[in-house]
C-alpha cells in the first residue's frame, strides 16, 4: 500500500520473523532506506547495530491496528510498549523533534 505514497523513496520491511538481524544489517548498509516498516524491537536492534541509519530515514511506520489473539494492539502489550519507548529514546524522538523523521500509524 506504500507504492503510491513512497514515490522514489526506498521502503524496507524490517520484521524479525523470516530474516536474521545480521542479514538485515548487511542489506541496510548497502543502501539508503527512507521508509522503515517493522516492529519496535527489530527497528531498535537495527539502529543499535548501525544497520538502520537515522540520517536518511524519513518515515517509520507502526502497524497500529494489528491485534493479537486477546485483541490487544501492539502498544497494549507491555513488552512491545517497552520496545517502543526504547525505540523513541534511541534517537528517533530527537529526529522527530527536528522534523527529520515522522512516525506513521497504520
KAUR-V913032 format. One record per helix or strand of 2 or more residues. SS is the DSSP state (H for helix, E for strand). FROM is the first residue (numbers start at 1). TO is the last residue. If there is no record, write none. Layout:
BEGIN
SS;FROM;TO / SS;FROM;TO
END
This chain:
BEGIN
H;3;6 / E;11;14 / H;21;29 / E;35;38 / H;40;48 / E;59;62 / H;74;76 / H;78;97 / E;102;105
END
